[in-house]
């Protein structure tokens, strides 16, 4: 997780909303990438779950965007995508060719935990009351998202015990 050039002590509500929207956009894009990878590897159950997460992130992003528009109109943004990396997006190393639905959900759960940790870590630096309230709300939403993923995980049977490495072809002699 990386943040560049964001001064949390002086973060305005508009900038905080823009930051939150970017976090959702980044996660949505990464889940889309993972869904496409799972389709390519013929792992439709994992792809389906990642598409579910795409919709969740998109919905949350739309809600935040509507709040920003209502409060600030089309005021220019000063927070950019270049300022964040991997706040809520699943780690690139999480995608596997033969990913099970359980592994997909575990990746999503780790992402929600990571996002929660980000908002918790930022809270002490926040001085603006409205920004603090927004981050508290976002922190709580990440806990709710974790709960939803855990409920879905509990519905799944255990994995077979095979690892991704069990499906890797040995190098062929040249």
Phi and psi in degrees as a GROMACS rama.xvg file:
@    title "Ramachandran Plot"
@    xaxis  label "Phi"
@    yaxis  label "Psi"
@TYPE xy
-137.894  140.344  UNK-2
-129.528  131.927  UNK-3
-128.73  125.44  UNK-4
76.2564  18.4074  UNK-5
-107.704  120.175  UNK-6
-95.4592  97.112  UNK-7
-63.3176  -30.2215  UNK-8
-64.9081  -28.8626  UNK-9
-116.26  20.265  UNK-10
-68.8603  126.869  UNK-11
-83.5805  164.428  UNK-12
-62.8147  -40.8427  UNK-13
-61.0915  -45.7331  UNK-14
-65.4491  -36.5461  UNK-15
-64.8763  -41.8316  UNK-16
-63.9329  -43.37  UNK-17
-61.0739  -40.819  UNK-18
-62.3299  -46.8285  UNK-19
-62.3606  -39.4803  UNK-20
-63.7834  -43.1524  UNK-21
-62.5185  -38.8164  UNK-22
-61.3475  -44.7144  UNK-23
-65.0566  -42.6796  UNK-24
-60.6116  -44.3975  UNK-25
-61.8091  -45.457  UNK-26
-63.7478  -42.9857  UNK-27
-58.9604  -46.685  UNK-28
-62.8103  -40.9242  UNK-29
-66.5007  -40.8823  UNK-30
-64.0164  -36.3677  UNK-31
-62.4398  -43.9831  UNK-32
-59.9846  -44.3846  UNK-33
-64.3253  -41.6023  UNK-34
-60.5029  -43.1176  UNK-35
-63.323  -41.3624  UNK-36
-62.5366  -41.2752  UNK-37
-66.7706  -35.6689  UNK-38
-62.6189  -44.4591  UNK-39
-62.7195  -33.3275  UNK-40
-93.4932  9.35121  UNK-41
56.5297  49.9602  UNK-42
-121.975  72.5331  UNK-43
-65.1604  -31.0414  UNK-44
-66.74  -42.2406  UNK-45
-67.6177  -40.668  UNK-46
-59.839  -42.4733  UNK-47
-60.6157  -44.1586  UNK-48
-65.3417  -41.9099  UNK-49
-63.2558  -34.9807  UNK-50
-67.3422  -34.563  UNK-51
-60.3727  -42.5458  UNK-52
-68.6808  -34.9558  UNK-53
-56.3894  -47.5741  UNK-54
-64.3989  -39.8549  UNK-55
-61.6347  -46.8645  UNK-56
-66.0001  -40.552  UNK-57
-63.7903  -42.3706  UNK-58
-61.5598  -46.8431  UNK-59
-64.5215  -40.1044  UNK-60
-61.6087  -41.3642  UNK-61
-63.6826  -40.5834  UNK-62
-62.6978  -44.7521  UNK-63
-65.9731  -39.9605  UNK-64
-63.3233  -39.276  UNK-65
-64.4201  -40.8042  UNK-66
-63.0553  -42.388  UNK-67
-64.4909  -45.039  UNK-68
-62.8681  -43.7393  UNK-69
-61.8354  -40.2503  UNK-70
-85.8704  -37.0169  UNK-71
-123.981  2.23752  UNK-72
60.3329  -139.576  UNK-73
-103.199  32.8788  UNK-74
-55.0304  141.689  UNK-75
-63.7651  148.907  UNK-76
-88.6145  142.417  UNK-77
-112.231  -11.0042  UNK-78
-95.3867  129.845  UNK-79
-122.161  164.753  UNK-80
-61.5366  -28.7812  UNK-81
-65.2181  -14.5909  UNK-82
-87.136  -10.7343  UNK-83
-128.721  156.58  UNK-84
-159.698  126.022  UNK-85
61.1371  41.1905  UNK-86
-74.7635  -52.3792  UNK-87
-121.998  -14.5753  UNK-88
-64.1939  141.517  UNK-89
-63.0619  150.264  UNK-90
-64.8765  139.059  UNK-91
-56.3311  -34.1809  UNK-92
-70.2359  -9.92861  UNK-93
-73.2032  -28.1076  UNK-94
-73.4516  132.567  UNK-95
-131.064  149.567  UNK-96
-57.2997  -39.5432  UNK-97
-115.408  48.9987  UNK-98
-70.4732  131.851  UNK-99
-84.862  161.593  UNK-100
-56.0378  -37.5434  UNK-101
-61.803  -45.6291  UNK-102
-64.8386  -37.1575  UNK-103
-62.3852  -45.1098  UNK-104
-68.1181  -36.3108  UNK-105
-63.8478  -37.2039  UNK-106
-63.8243  -44.2934  UNK-107
-63.6233  -41.3871  UNK-108
-61.4907  -43.7877  UNK-109
-61.215  -35.901  UNK-110
-67.1431  -40.5797  UNK-111
-67.4852  -37.4352  UNK-112
-63.9913  -42.366  UNK-113
-62.6294  -43.686  UNK-114
-64.2718  -42.2481  UNK-115
-58.8078  -45.9409  UNK-116
-60.3665  -37.6043  UNK-117
-60.4606  -50.1121  UNK-118
-66.6125  -37.7364  UNK-119
-63.3074  -44.4381  UNK-120
-65.6867  -32.4379  UNK-121
-76.7468  -27.8843  UNK-122
-52.8595  -46.3167  UNK-123
-60.608  -27.6758  UNK-124
-83.0978  -16.6382  UNK-125
-76.214  128.045  UNK-126
-103.821  -34.2973  UNK-127
-70.7625  129.134  UNK-128
-63.0261  -41.8226  UNK-129
-68.3456  -38.064  UNK-130
-66.8106  -42.3102  UNK-131
-60.098  -43.2874  UNK-132
-63.5513  -40.9994  UNK-133
-63.0271  -45.9853  UNK-134
-65.8997  -34.8269  UNK-135
-63.5093  -42.5961  UNK-136
-62.6819  -45.356  UNK-137
-65.9554  -39.0326  UNK-138
-59.0611  -46.2607  UNK-139
-65.1805  -38.8404  UNK-140
-63.193  -36.0754  UNK-141
-65.2236  -35.6653  UNK-142
-64.5695  -41.0179  UNK-143
-64.4611  -40.0638  UNK-144
-63.879  -40.0847  UNK-145
-59.1288  -43.6706  UNK-146
-61.1555  -44.0527  UNK-147
-62.3508  -42.8817  UNK-148
-65.596  -39.7658  UNK-149
-62.3797  -38.3252  UNK-150
-61.8489  -44.3645  UNK-151
-66.3192  -38.9289  UNK-152
-61.1087  -40.6361  UNK-153
-64.1835  -23.1161  UNK-154
-78.2409  -16.7408  UNK-155
-86.2538  147.006  UNK-156
-70.9472  159.949  UNK-157
-63.1537  154.306  UNK-158
-65.7073  164.014  UNK-159
-69.3639  -16.5319  UNK-160
96.8502  -10.4229  UNK-161
-76.202  147.787  UNK-162
-105.103  168.148  UNK-163
-57.8701  -34.2095  UNK-164
-65.7162  -22.5025  UNK-165
-66.762  -16.2136  UNK-166
-107.223  3.46086  UNK-167
-83.8048  131.478  UNK-168
-73.4314  141.795  UNK-169
-69.7401  149.971  UNK-170
-60.5988  138.544  UNK-171
-93.2743  142.081  UNK-172
-66.4992  144.903  UNK-173
